[in-house]
């Protein structure tokens, strides 16, 4: 598919397991949790017994972490090596890029800063430090839906026009809802499984090199 007018295009990225090579928050839990209660919360979330907000709130309460130890940990998080190439290409092509994540702003921004990636629009949950630990906030939650802590659909729709060409790149359950509004979807893992089960059209990808190659072929 050739994109005739790139300026009408908006590319939405998930973060964990899409831009980052791991689920960053999940990877923190074995290192910083005071006990194993986070495991039970994760199992309940996986079975659909609780939404991601309840899961995240419970897991954060179980963390024993300082700003310094968190920063040191985040400094070692790796990104897909093609993400920077994609951002450079899209920026040069005047294509808007937005990150939608069910993770937390402090975590995402620290990682992006460590990799010298700046000026990207990011929508996520909020996190700040208090005397008794981390305090999460969920300003983008949906009152009608308890599945996700961050309603990515709400922020996707707020950033496009009726004639926009929407490209969505993701991997998880929180990407299922917003991806249904996209013209082109790159999917892997749980998101790909959903598209296959529903017999919906998407582009399967393993890493962002696949996405980069597609963009190089498609934008004129």
Secondary structure as the mmCIF struct_conf table of DSSP 4:
data_model
#
loop_
_struct_conf.conf_type_id
_struct_conf.id
_struct_conf.beg_label_comp_id
_struct_conf.beg_label_asym_id
_struct_conf.beg_label_seq_id
_struct_conf.end_label_comp_id
_struct_conf.end_label_asym_id
_struct_conf.end_label_seq_id
STRN STRN1 UNK A 3 UNK A 3
BEND BEND1 UNK A 4 UNK A 4
HELX_RH_3T_P HELX_RH_3T_P1 UNK A 6 UNK A 8
STRN STRN2 UNK A 9 UNK A 13
TURN_TY1_P TURN_TY1_P1 UNK A 16 UNK A 19
STRN STRN3 UNK A 20 UNK A 20
BEND BEND2 UNK A 21 UNK A 22
HELX_RH_AL_P HELX_RH_AL_P1 UNK A 24 UNK A 32
STRN STRN4 UNK A 33 UNK A 33
BEND BEND3 UNK A 34 UNK A 36
HELX_RH_AL_P HELX_RH_AL_P2 UNK A 37 UNK A 46
TURN_TY1_P TURN_TY1_P2 UNK A 47 UNK A 48
BEND BEND4 UNK A 49 UNK A 50
HELX_RH_AL_P HELX_RH_AL_P3 UNK A 52 UNK A 61
TURN_TY1_P TURN_TY1_P3 UNK A 62 UNK A 62
STRN STRN5 UNK A 63 UNK A 63
HELX_RH_AL_P HELX_RH_AL_P4 UNK A 67 UNK A 74
TURN_TY1_P TURN_TY1_P4 UNK A 75 UNK A 76
STRN STRN6 UNK A 79 UNK A 79
TURN_TY1_P TURN_TY1_P5 UNK A 81 UNK A 82
HELX_RH_AL_P HELX_RH_AL_P5 UNK A 83 UNK A 92
TURN_TY1_P TURN_TY1_P6 UNK A 93 UNK A 94
STRN STRN7 UNK A 96 UNK A 104
HELX_RH_AL_P HELX_RH_AL_P6 UNK A 105 UNK A 114
TURN_TY1_P TURN_TY1_P7 UNK A 115 UNK A 116
BEND BEND5 UNK A 119 UNK A 119
STRN STRN8 UNK A 121 UNK A 130
TURN_TY1_P TURN_TY1_P8 UNK A 131 UNK A 132
STRN STRN9 UNK A 133 UNK A 137
TURN_TY1_P TURN_TY1_P9 UNK A 139 UNK A 140
BEND BEND6 UNK A 143 UNK A 144
BEND BEND7 UNK A 147 UNK A 147
BEND BEND8 UNK A 149 UNK A 150
HELX_RH_AL_P HELX_RH_AL_P7 UNK A 152 UNK A 157
TURN_TY1_P TURN_TY1_P10 UNK A 158 UNK A 159
TURN_TY1_P TURN_TY1_P11 UNK A 162 UNK A 163
STRN STRN10 UNK A 165 UNK A 170
BEND BEND9 UNK A 172 UNK A 172
HELX_RH_3T_P HELX_RH_3T_P2 UNK A 173 UNK A 175
HELX_RH_AL_P HELX_RH_AL_P8 UNK A 176 UNK A 179
TURN_TY1_P TURN_TY1_P12 UNK A 180 UNK A 181
BEND BEND10 UNK A 183 UNK A 183
STRN STRN11 UNK A 184 UNK A 187
HELX_RH_AL_P HELX_RH_AL_P9 UNK A 189 UNK A 197
TURN_TY1_P TURN_TY1_P13 UNK A 198 UNK A 199
STRN STRN12 UNK A 203 UNK A 204
BEND BEND11 UNK A 206 UNK A 207
HELX_RH_AL_P HELX_RH_AL_P10 UNK A 208 UNK A 218
STRN STRN13 UNK A 219 UNK A 219
#
